[in-house]
């Protein structure tokens, strides 16, 4: 997210757009009320005429219900715009530098993923990078086999979250190339996302030519003590593959690389359990 976020106004504008989409009658005055701000103060901040104090920024971040990572970024961005305290600016700049160093892969918060869990959101982001891409929702829908209405809704959500934006020519482009889904957290939405990917894989198995896809599987006797080691190796390979593909020009298709490593046998501890 650091690539497109150089001011904390981004979070305010994103949240306001999201609320207006849910309720077209929602006004800037209503937004100021919900943030516990005078309307004039909010207007001045959004126009770049004034900045939040550290204390006010913290209160606003809480009312925006930002994730922990987004709160850290929001407060750091507020800090670098402090004119009265050089020490506060220096500390905020150090925080931003640290965040930038760790931002090679930006993990989506679980709260955000719950809204973007359907497979086509991530497919739209990647479709933007292909040759001949058109920002028309009907064209996107045709390429992905979804309805135009679903495409429009997905574009709106991705735009609200700052993951999709229009470039100077008015074409949609993804703003964060290296997104990672939440890991290690049991969630109905994450399970549903993986179920959708498996369903798409099954469809590809039956409808795409062998020359267009690659399916393989290996069955192994396994020491369960190695699970974390295997997870680490899979993640490392997935990211190497992603970089290899990302660095090549002339992209013309959207593919999914999915891995599953799971037990085929049953133990008393996991029979019937849902994770």
Backbone bond lengths (Angstrom), bond angles and torsions (degrees), N, CA, C in turn:
res aa  C-N    CA-C-N  psi(-1)  N-CA   C-N-CA  omega(-1)  CA-C   N-CA-C  phi
1 X - - - 1.449 - - 1.520 112.30 -
2 X 1.334 117.73 -20.41 1.447 120.78 -176.87 1.522 112.28 -59.82
3 X 1.348 116.94 -29.50 1.451 119.62 -175.08 1.526 112.20 -60.16
4 X 1.345 117.62 -38.62 1.453 119.24 -174.77 1.523 112.03 -105.49
5 X 1.318 118.92 1.86 1.453 122.02 -173.85 1.515 110.04 -116.46
6 X 1.327 117.66 99.90 1.458 119.70 176.21 1.522 111.94 -115.54
7 X 1.320 117.08 5.22 1.462 121.30 175.96 1.529 108.30 -151.33
8 X 1.326 115.45 145.84 1.464 118.38 -178.08 1.523 112.20 -68.30
9 X 1.340 117.50 -12.37 1.477 119.31 175.25 1.527 111.39 -56.74
10 X 1.343 115.87 -28.75 1.467 120.53 179.29 1.525 110.82 -51.50
11 X 1.338 117.30 -45.44 1.465 121.49 -177.10 1.525 110.81 -67.45
12 X 1.331 116.76 -38.05 1.461 120.39 178.71 1.528 110.53 -66.51
13 X 1.327 116.18 -46.90 1.463 120.39 -179.08 1.523 111.29 -64.21
14 X 1.347 115.88 -41.00 1.464 119.98 179.78 1.517 111.06 -62.33
15 X 1.338 116.61 -45.44 1.459 120.12 -178.20 1.522 111.18 -67.47
16 X 1.327 116.89 -38.95 1.464 119.26 179.17 1.525 110.60 -63.63
17 X 1.337 117.64 -44.71 1.469 120.60 178.33 1.524 110.97 -60.37
18 X 1.329 116.15 -40.10 1.456 120.55 -179.37 1.527 110.94 -63.50
19 X 1.333 116.57 -42.16 1.464 119.85 -179.21 1.530 111.61 -69.50
20 X 1.326 116.29 -36.16 1.465 119.70 177.95 1.523 110.47 -66.40
21 X 1.336 116.51 -36.66 1.464 119.39 177.89 1.528 110.51 -63.29
22 X 1.339 116.23 -38.15 1.467 119.65 179.65 1.523 111.84 -75.57
23 X 1.340 115.67 -30.85 1.460 121.07 -177.65 1.528 108.75 -142.93
24 X 1.335 117.97 95.28 1.468 120.87 -176.89 1.524 113.73 -56.45
25 X 1.326 118.07 -20.76 1.452 120.81 179.48 1.518 114.03 -85.26
26 X 1.328 116.44 -1.04 1.468 121.03 -178.43 1.526 109.07 -70.69
27 X 1.339 116.56 129.85 1.462 121.39 -174.67 1.522 111.75 -111.98
28 X 1.323 115.30 168.43 1.458 120.43 176.30 1.527 110.54 -64.37
29 X 1.317 116.84 -33.16 1.469 120.23 176.96 1.534 110.03 -65.04
30 X 1.335 117.10 -40.01 1.465 120.66 176.77 1.523 110.57 -63.59
31 X 1.319 115.79 -39.70 1.464 120.98 179.39 1.524 110.11 -63.20
32 X 1.325 116.70 -44.13 1.466 120.76 178.24 1.527 110.59 -60.86
33 X 1.318 116.30 -41.95 1.470 120.81 177.96 1.518 110.70 -60.13
34 X 1.328 117.03 -46.37 1.463 120.70 -177.62 1.527 112.28 -67.56
35 X 1.333 116.74 -24.96 1.469 120.69 177.35 1.526 111.86 -91.77
36 X 1.352 115.63 -0.16 1.465 121.73 -178.21 1.533 110.86 59.63
37 X 1.338 114.90 45.03 1.462 121.84 179.46 1.523 109.95 -123.77
38 X 1.336 117.94 147.33 1.461 119.37 169.40 1.528 109.10 -63.55
39 X 1.318 118.99 136.55 1.473 120.20 -179.45 1.521 113.10 -53.25
40 X 1.332 116.52 -37.53 1.466 119.67 -179.56 1.523 111.35 -65.20
41 X 1.334 117.18 -37.33 1.464 121.10 179.40 1.525 110.40 -65.69
42 X 1.330 116.67 -46.01 1.461 120.00 179.35 1.525 110.53 -61.48
43 X 1.328 116.82 -42.53 1.459 120.91 179.60 1.526 111.08 -60.97
44 X 1.321 116.92 -42.74 1.470 120.90 -179.08 1.526 111.42 -66.42
45 X 1.329 116.55 -37.89 1.468 119.95 178.46 1.525 110.19 -66.59
46 X 1.321 116.91 -44.71 1.463 120.35 -178.46 1.528 112.05 -66.63
47 X 1.335 116.82 -27.51 1.468 120.20 178.15 1.525 112.23 -88.75
48 X 1.333 116.71 -0.66 1.458 120.36 178.31 1.512 114.39 79.34
49 X 1.332 117.10 16.47 1.460 120.50 -178.72 1.521 112.14 -87.22
50 X 1.324 116.80 -27.26 1.463 121.31 179.39 1.519 109.54 -139.63
51 X 1.328 115.77 164.17 1.458 121.71 179.07 1.526 109.20 -123.26
52 X 1.327 116.39 158.93 1.457 121.30 174.79 1.524 109.89 -77.71
53 X 1.316 116.02 144.07 1.461 120.29 168.33 1.524 108.05 -72.45
54 X 1.345 119.41 162.19 1.471 120.36 178.80 1.524 112.81 -55.25
55 X 1.338 115.99 -42.05 1.459 119.15 -179.79 1.513 112.20 -65.30
56 X 1.327 116.40 -43.65 1.458 120.53 179.29 1.524 110.79 -65.91
57 X 1.330 117.02 -39.23 1.466 120.54 178.79 1.520 110.62 -60.65
58 X 1.324 116.72 -40.83 1.459 121.02 179.62 1.527 110.97 -63.83
59 X 1.338 116.72 -42.15 1.461 120.81 178.93 1.533 111.36 -64.48
60 X 1.323 116.01 -41.80 1.465 120.35 -179.40 1.525 110.75 -66.78
61 X 1.331 116.75 -41.60 1.467 120.36 178.49 1.521 110.70 -58.69
62 X 1.323 116.45 -39.54 1.467 120.52 179.19 1.524 110.74 -65.80
63 X 1.331 117.32 -41.89 1.463 120.46 -179.29 1.531 112.40 -72.00
64 X 1.329 116.59 -24.83 1.461 120.15 175.60 1.522 111.94 -76.75
65 X 1.361 115.51 -11.06 1.470 121.60 -179.00 1.537 111.32 56.47
66 X 1.333 115.05 46.75 1.460 120.55 178.06 1.516 110.23 -73.41
67 X 1.325 116.25 153.72 1.462 120.31 173.65 1.525 108.91 -67.69
68 X 1.325 116.59 169.31 1.464 120.22 -179.76 1.528 111.19 -59.44
69 X 1.335 116.46 -43.54 1.469 120.12 -179.59 1.526 110.97 -66.39
70 X 1.337 116.80 -41.38 1.460 119.93 179.77 1.523 111.18 -67.67
71 X 1.334 117.30 -35.94 1.461 120.48 177.12 1.519 110.69 -62.74
72 X 1.334 116.58 -43.36 1.465 120.49 178.00 1.523 110.55 -58.73
73 X 1.332 116.43 -44.97 1.463 120.89 179.57 1.527 111.10 -66.65
74 X 1.322 117.10 -43.89 1.463 121.89 179.98 1.528 110.86 -57.86
75 X 1.329 116.52 -47.72 1.464 120.70 -178.11 1.524 111.69 -68.84
76 X 1.335 116.64 -35.85 1.466 119.55 177.89 1.529 110.51 -66.33
77 X 1.329 116.67 -42.18 1.461 120.32 178.20 1.526 111.22 -64.93
78 X 1.327 116.46 -37.10 1.463 119.64 175.57 1.523 110.20 -65.47
79 X 1.340 116.08 -37.60 1.461 120.74 -178.59 1.514 113.65 -64.93
80 X 1.332 117.67 -39.45 1.471 119.73 -177.41 1.523 111.86 -70.61
81 X 1.333 117.07 -13.98 1.461 120.03 178.51 1.532 111.94 -99.63
82 X 1.330 117.05 9.59 1.458 120.42 176.09 1.528 109.83 -75.75
83 X 1.307 116.96 125.49 1.465 120.68 -177.59 1.526 112.45 -93.98
84 X 1.328 117.17 -20.21 1.457 119.82 -173.31 1.519 113.67 -88.17
85 X 1.319 117.60 -24.57 1.467 120.50 -173.78 1.522 111.01 -124.43
86 X 1.343 115.94 107.81 1.462 119.80 176.74 1.521 110.53 -66.08
87 X 1.333 116.50 -35.32 1.466 120.30 179.94 1.528 110.82 -62.63
88 X 1.343 116.21 -42.57 1.468 120.15 179.11 1.525 110.55 -64.30
89 X 1.329 116.78 -40.14 1.467 120.06 179.01 1.523 111.12 -64.63
90 X 1.329 116.07 -42.87 1.462 120.21 -179.05 1.524 110.99 -62.72
91 X 1.328 116.27 -43.25 1.463 120.54 179.35 1.530 110.74 -65.01
92 X 1.336 116.40 -41.09 1.466 120.28 179.34 1.526 110.98 -65.99
93 X 1.324 117.12 -39.14 1.470 120.83 178.25 1.521 110.86 -63.27
94 X 1.341 116.17 -38.14 1.467 120.09 178.13 1.527 110.72 -65.79
95 X 1.333 116.15 -39.16 1.469 120.09 177.78 1.523 110.72 -63.84
96 X 1.329 116.91 -43.76 1.464 120.36 179.06 1.523 111.47 -63.46
97 X 1.328 116.62 -39.54 1.464 119.89 178.45 1.520 110.87 -62.90
98 X 1.335 115.73 -39.54 1.463 120.29 178.56 1.527 110.97 -66.42
99 X 1.335 116.40 -41.59 1.466 120.40 178.47 1.523 110.96 -63.99
100 X 1.320 116.29 -40.47 1.464 119.95 179.69 1.519 111.11 -63.79
101 X 1.327 116.51 -38.88 1.466 120.38 -179.43 1.520 111.60 -65.36
102 X 1.351 116.75 -27.54 1.464 120.59 -177.88 1.517 112.75 -97.19
103 X 1.339 117.62 2.93 1.463 119.87 -169.13 1.519 114.25 -94.92
104 X 1.342 118.36 19.09 1.464 119.05 177.53 1.524 109.91 -57.49
105 X 1.330 115.71 -40.04 1.464 120.30 172.73 1.521 107.68 -124.40
106 X 1.321 116.48 124.37 1.459 123.01 -176.88 1.522 108.72 -100.60
107 X 1.338 116.50 107.88 1.461 119.54 -178.58 1.517 109.97 -78.70
108 X 1.319 115.39 126.06 1.458 121.29 178.89 1.525 109.27 -70.51
109 X 1.327 116.31 136.34 1.456 119.06 177.30 1.526 109.48 -65.39
110 X 1.333 115.86 154.63 1.461 120.09 179.45 1.521 110.52 -61.68
111 X 1.352 117.00 -37.17 1.456 120.38 -179.91 1.527 110.84 -60.71
112 X 1.339 116.49 -42.23 1.458 120.85 179.57 1.530 110.63 -71.90
113 X 1.334 115.79 -39.28 1.461 119.38 -177.92 1.521 111.06 -63.92
114 X 1.327 117.37 -31.75 1.463 120.34 179.35 1.528 110.91 -58.99
115 X 1.329 117.61 -28.83 1.458 121.89 -179.53 1.524 111.17 -88.50
116 X 1.344 116.66 -27.69 1.466 121.39 -175.02 1.520 112.83 -106.47
117 X 1.326 118.27 16.48 1.469 121.03 -170.77 1.525 114.01 -66.45
118 X 1.337 118.23 -28.72 1.465 119.45 -179.18 1.524 110.20 -62.60
119 X 1.326 116.67 138.39 1.465 123.25 -171.14 1.520 114.41 -55.83
120 X 1.344 116.88 -32.21 1.462 118.95 -171.89 1.527 113.53 -69.79
121 X 1.346 118.19 -19.66 1.468 119.20 177.43 1.528 110.73 -61.20
122 X 1.327 116.17 -48.74 1.466 120.12 -178.25 1.526 110.99 -71.83
123 X 1.337 116.77 -30.93 1.462 120.16 176.97 1.528 110.99 -66.02
124 X 1.321 117.10 -38.32 1.469 120.49 178.17 1.524 110.56 -63.30
125 X 1.333 116.68 -42.59 1.468 119.71 179.01 1.522 111.20 -57.79
126 X 1.322 116.94 -42.54 1.463 120.24 -178.90 1.527 111.96 -76.49
127 X 1.322 116.88 -32.48 1.464 120.35 178.68 1.528 110.76 -60.78
128 X 1.334 116.08 -31.28 1.471 120.88 178.45 1.524 112.39 -58.10
129 X 1.330 117.01 -24.96 1.461 121.48 -175.09 1.525 113.06 -91.86
130 X 1.324 118.02 3.08 1.466 120.43 -175.97 1.530 111.74 -92.63
131 X 1.331 114.44 157.27 1.462 121.31 178.12 1.531 109.74 -62.78
132 X 1.319 116.29 135.90 1.459 120.78 176.39 1.512 114.56 77.50
133 X 1.342 117.26 12.41 1.463 119.59 -179.22 1.523 110.84 -59.31
134 X 1.324 115.47 140.21 1.460 122.26 175.65 1.525 109.13 -121.93
135 X 1.331 116.29 136.52 1.466 120.75 -177.31 1.520 113.30 -78.63
136 X 1.309 117.40 -0.72 1.463 122.61 179.19 1.528 110.18 -68.74
137 X 1.347 118.19 122.79 1.470 120.45 -179.90 1.525 113.70 -55.13
138 X 1.336 117.42 -34.22 1.469 119.99 179.56 1.530 110.67 -66.30
139 X 1.335 116.48 -39.35 1.473 120.04 177.95 1.524 110.14 -65.53
140 X 1.334 116.73 -44.38 1.464 121.57 178.58 1.523 110.05 -59.92
141 X 1.333 115.69 -44.71 1.466 120.57 -179.93 1.523 110.82 -59.79
142 X 1.338 116.62 -42.38 1.452 120.09 -179.88 1.517 112.88 -64.01
143 X 1.335 117.32 -38.39 1.458 120.48 -179.47 1.525 112.06 -69.90
144 X 1.318 117.06 -32.70 1.467 120.45 -174.82 1.526 113.40 -101.39
145 X 1.319 117.47 -4.93 1.455 119.27 179.39 1.516 113.83 71.15
146 X 1.338 116.00 34.59 1.463 121.51 176.75 1.524 107.79 -120.86
147 X 1.319 117.81 172.65 1.458 120.07 179.47 1.527 110.11 -81.50
148 X 1.321 115.90 158.80 1.463 120.65 177.91 1.523 110.69 -61.90
149 X 1.329 117.02 -37.83 1.467 120.71 179.41 1.523 110.93 -62.44
150 X 1.331 116.76 -43.05 1.466 120.72 178.39 1.521 110.05 -63.92
151 X 1.330 116.95 -40.77 1.466 120.69 178.92 1.524 110.88 -62.52
152 X 1.333 117.40 -43.84 1.465 121.24 179.29 1.525 111.14 -61.05
153 X 1.326 116.55 -45.57 1.464 120.60 -179.86 1.524 110.85 -62.19
154 X 1.330 116.67 -42.07 1.460 120.80 -179.12 1.522 111.08 -65.61
155 X 1.332 117.16 -41.99 1.465 121.06 177.92 1.523 110.15 -60.53
156 X 1.330 116.43 -41.56 1.460 120.31 178.21 1.515 112.42 -61.85
157 X 1.326 116.95 -44.73 1.465 120.23 179.70 1.523 110.93 -64.17
158 X 1.327 116.51 -46.45 1.467 120.57 -179.11 1.525 110.99 -62.04
159 X 1.326 116.50 -37.25 1.466 120.62 178.02 1.519 110.65 -68.49
160 X 1.332 116.47 -42.26 1.464 120.67 179.33 1.518 111.66 -59.66
161 X 1.322 116.91 -36.11 1.455 121.04 -178.68 1.523 112.76 -86.91
162 X 1.329 117.32 2.79 1.449 120.15 177.90 1.509 114.18 73.76
163 X 1.330 117.44 16.36 1.463 121.01 179.80 1.523 111.96 -91.60
164 X 1.334 116.11 -13.40 1.457 122.17 -178.81 1.521 107.50 -136.87
165 X 1.326 116.86 133.24 1.462 120.94 179.70 1.520 109.11 -148.69
166 X 1.324 116.45 158.67 1.459 120.91 178.51 1.523 110.09 -88.58
167 X 1.337 115.54 138.41 1.454 119.98 177.59 1.525 109.62 -85.18
168 X 1.340 116.94 -172.14 1.457 120.84 -176.73 1.509 113.93 -61.62
169 X 1.333 116.39 -24.72 1.464 120.84 179.95 1.525 112.33 -90.72
170 X 1.332 116.56 1.51 1.460 120.05 179.60 1.509 114.85 84.18
171 X 1.344 116.98 11.43 1.470 120.96 179.10 1.523 109.68 -96.31
172 X 1.332 116.47 142.96 1.456 120.25 178.42 1.528 110.45 -69.48
173 X 1.334 115.32 139.37 1.455 122.24 174.37 1.526 108.69 -139.41
174 X 1.327 117.21 143.11 1.460 118.80 174.98 1.522 108.47 -73.37
175 X 1.321 116.13 143.91 1.462 120.70 -175.30 1.521 112.77 -98.64
176 X 1.329 117.17 -15.07 1.468 120.91 179.71 1.512 107.98 -133.78
177 X 1.338 116.04 108.34 1.465 119.83 -172.79 1.519 112.93 -74.03
178 X 1.322 117.98 -33.31 1.466 120.82 -171.42 1.522 111.18 -109.94
179 X 1.306 116.20 79.81 1.460 121.25 178.61 1.518 110.24 -93.59
180 X 1.319 115.79 142.72 1.461 121.20 176.24 1.518 108.47 -124.32
181 X 1.322 116.49 137.66 1.456 120.49 178.11 1.523 109.48 -78.42
182 X 1.340 118.28 157.81 1.464 120.48 179.59 1.520 111.19 -56.33
183 X 1.317 116.92 140.92 1.467 120.43 -176.81 1.521 110.67 -123.89
184 X 1.321 115.02 146.82 1.459 120.84 173.87 1.510 114.88 73.24
185 X 1.349 117.64 13.83 1.463 120.83 -177.82 1.524 109.18 -120.49
186 X 1.338 119.36 113.81 1.462 120.20 176.54 1.529 109.91 -60.94
187 X 1.307 117.61 130.75 1.456 120.95 -177.17 1.521 109.58 -158.32
188 X 1.326 116.18 138.03 1.464 120.77 176.92 1.525 110.37 -61.18
189 X 1.353 117.05 -39.53 1.456 120.48 -178.15 1.529 111.68 -66.77
190 X 1.324 117.22 -38.74 1.463 120.08 178.55 1.521 109.90 -66.90
191 X 1.335 117.12 -41.57 1.472 119.98 176.87 1.527 110.65 -61.09
192 X 1.326 116.53 -42.42 1.459 120.60 -179.81 1.527 110.52 -64.08
193 X 1.324 117.13 -40.12 1.464 120.44 178.52 1.527 110.65 -60.32
194 X 1.334 116.24 -47.31 1.463 119.24 -179.96 1.530 111.01 -65.58
195 X 1.324 117.10 -34.82 1.470 120.00 176.88 1.527 110.66 -62.78
196 X 1.330 116.45 -40.66 1.460 120.17 178.16 1.528 111.07 -64.14
197 X 1.336 116.77 -41.35 1.466 120.42 179.18 1.528 110.20 -63.59
198 X 1.335 117.07 -41.76 1.464 120.18 177.80 1.529 111.00 -63.89
199 X 1.321 116.65 -36.66 1.460 120.44 177.50 1.528 110.50 -65.65
200 X 1.344 116.89 -42.27 1.460 120.27 177.68 1.530 110.63 -64.53
201 X 1.338 116.71 -36.32 1.469 120.16 177.23 1.527 110.43 -64.13
202 X 1.330 116.47 -41.47 1.466 120.37 178.80 1.530 110.60 -63.13
203 X 1.326 116.44 -40.98 1.465 120.16 177.80 1.523 110.80 -63.14
204 X 1.332 116.37 -42.05 1.465 120.31 179.30 1.523 111.24 -64.48
205 X 1.341 116.11 -39.65 1.466 120.89 -179.94 1.524 111.20 -57.21
206 X 1.331 116.53 -35.55 1.462 120.89 -175.07 1.529 113.96 -96.61
207 X 1.339 117.39 -16.06 1.462 118.42 -173.24 1.525 114.78 -118.54
208 X 1.330 118.62 -20.79 1.461 119.96 179.56 1.524 110.69 -97.07
209 X 1.316 115.31 147.18 1.460 120.40 176.82 1.527 109.86 -65.62
210 X 1.339 115.97 152.85 1.465 121.01 178.97 1.523 110.71 -57.50
211 X 1.327 116.68 -32.74 1.466 120.90 -179.39 1.524 112.74 -67.80
212 X 1.346 117.40 -13.86 1.461 121.29 -177.90 1.526 113.22 -100.81
213 X 1.302 118.26 -6.07 1.468 120.50 -172.37 1.517 110.59 -144.33
214 X 1.330 115.34 168.67 1.463 120.93 175.49 1.527 108.38 -141.78
215 X 1.315 116.26 117.96 1.462 122.26 176.41 1.525 108.15 -120.31
216 X 1.310 116.99 134.01 1.466 120.34 176.76 1.518 108.84 -153.04
217 X 1.321 116.11 157.41 1.466 121.13 179.12 1.520 109.33 -152.81
218 X 1.312 115.67 147.80 1.459 122.03 176.87 1.523 108.53 -133.12
219 X 1.311 117.02 131.19 1.462 121.70 176.76 1.524 108.51 -103.83
220 X 1.331 116.22 129.74 1.462 121.55 -171.55 1.520 111.71 -134.45
221 X 1.331 116.33 143.39 1.465 119.78 162.20 1.527 105.87 -74.16
222 X 1.329 116.67 139.73 1.468 118.62 -164.47 1.524 111.14 -143.80
223 X 1.331 116.20 141.30 1.461 121.86 172.46 1.522 108.25 -91.57
224 X 1.318 116.99 116.54 1.464 120.41 -175.26 1.523 112.70 -61.34
225 X 1.324 117.59 -17.57 1.464 120.27 178.31 1.532 111.44 -68.95
226 X 1.331 117.44 -13.81 1.459 122.02 -179.00 1.527 113.58 -91.70
227 X 1.314 118.08 2.92 1.460 120.11 -171.21 1.528 112.61 -58.17
228 X 1.331 117.68 -46.91 1.464 119.71 -178.93 1.522 111.17 -63.99
229 X 1.328 116.45 -36.94 1.464 120.46 177.93 1.530 110.44 -62.63
230 X 1.327 116.33 -42.85 1.463 120.58 178.95 1.529 110.47 -65.35
231 X 1.325 117.27 -42.99 1.465 120.50 177.82 1.527 111.16 -57.47
232 X 1.324 115.82 -43.62 1.462 120.51 179.96 1.524 111.19 -62.14
233 X 1.334 116.30 -43.08 1.468 120.48 -179.93 1.529 111.16 -65.54
234 X 1.329 116.76 -41.20 1.466 120.49 179.40 1.527 110.21 -63.36
235 X 1.333 116.42 -45.42 1.463 120.08 179.89 1.528 110.87 -61.61
236 X 1.330 116.62 -43.37 1.464 120.34 -179.35 1.529 110.84 -62.06
237 X 1.336 116.33 -44.11 1.465 119.24 179.43 1.524 111.11 -65.25
238 X 1.328 116.26 -42.45 1.464 120.04 -178.98 1.530 110.87 -59.50
239 X 1.317 115.69 -39.84 1.465 119.15 -179.06 1.529 111.76 -74.64
240 X 1.334 117.55 -34.84 1.466 119.55 174.82 1.526 110.32 -63.34
241 X 1.325 115.87 -43.24 1.460 120.53 179.17 1.527 110.39 -63.61
242 X 1.332 116.15 -42.53 1.458 120.17 178.92 1.517 112.11 -60.09
243 X 1.324 116.36 -41.79 1.467 120.20 179.47 1.525 110.90 -67.43
244 X 1.326 116.65 -40.39 1.464 120.79 178.04 1.524 110.81 -58.15
245 X 1.323 116.02 -44.51 1.463 121.08 -178.80 1.527 110.80 -72.56
246 X 1.325 116.16 -41.56 1.458 121.11 -176.66 1.524 111.90 -63.08
247 X 1.322 117.25 -33.94 1.465 121.12 -176.36 1.523 113.51 -77.88
248 X 1.328 117.72 -10.04 1.467 120.61 -179.14 1.532 110.49 -89.63
249 X 1.340 117.78 137.30 1.473 120.25 177.81 1.529 111.17 -81.51
250 X 1.320 115.20 -175.44 1.469 122.89 173.31 1.523 113.17 55.60
251 X 1.322 116.44 50.05 1.467 120.40 176.77 1.532 109.09 -76.95
252 X 1.333 116.49 132.97 1.463 119.36 -177.17 1.529 114.08 -128.36
253 X 1.321 118.48 -2.76 1.464 122.22 179.73 1.530 109.27 -137.68
254 X 1.331 115.58 164.16 1.466 122.05 171.63 1.519 107.51 -115.70
255 X 1.321 116.93 119.78 1.463 123.13 -179.54 1.527 109.48 -115.29
256 X 1.308 115.94 161.25 1.465 122.09 172.99 1.525 108.73 -121.15
257 X 1.329 115.85 128.45 1.461 120.78 172.21 1.522 106.88 -106.78
258 X 1.319 116.82 114.45 1.466 121.48 -177.70 1.519 109.47 -122.55
259 X 1.310 116.87 143.06 1.464 121.00 175.69 1.518 109.29 -125.10
260 X 1.315 115.22 145.64 1.464 121.58 173.50 1.524 107.68 -134.57
261 X 1.302 115.86 131.80 1.466 120.83 174.89 1.519 105.52 -133.84
262 X 1.317 117.16 108.82 1.463 119.61 -169.07 1.525 110.17 -147.53
263 X 1.335 116.89 158.06 1.469 120.77 179.90 1.526 111.80 -76.34
264 X 1.306 116.14 140.21 1.462 122.02 174.05 1.522 111.79 -95.98
265 X 1.328 116.02 -19.09 1.464 119.56 179.96 1.526 109.82 -97.16
266 X 1.305 115.92 174.04 1.456 122.32 -179.55 1.521 109.89 -119.40
267 X 1.325 115.10 143.28 1.464 120.65 171.41 1.518 107.81 -123.28
268 X 1.305 116.89 165.38 1.463 120.19 -179.34 1.521 111.20 -63.09
269 X 1.347 116.51 -26.20 1.459 120.02 -177.07 1.521 113.49 -76.20
270 X 1.349 117.68 -25.51 1.466 118.03 -174.60 1.517 114.69 -118.86
271 X 1.296 118.89 4.74 1.460 120.31 178.88 1.526 110.18 -63.54
272 X 1.324 114.56 118.26 1.465 119.65 176.36 1.507 114.50 77.44
273 X 1.331 119.10 0.23 1.458 120.33 -179.56 1.521 110.58 -77.70
274 X 1.331 115.48 147.95 1.463 121.65 176.23 1.508 108.18 -118.70
275 X 1.341 116.19 124.23 1.463 121.23 -178.36 1.520 110.94 -106.84
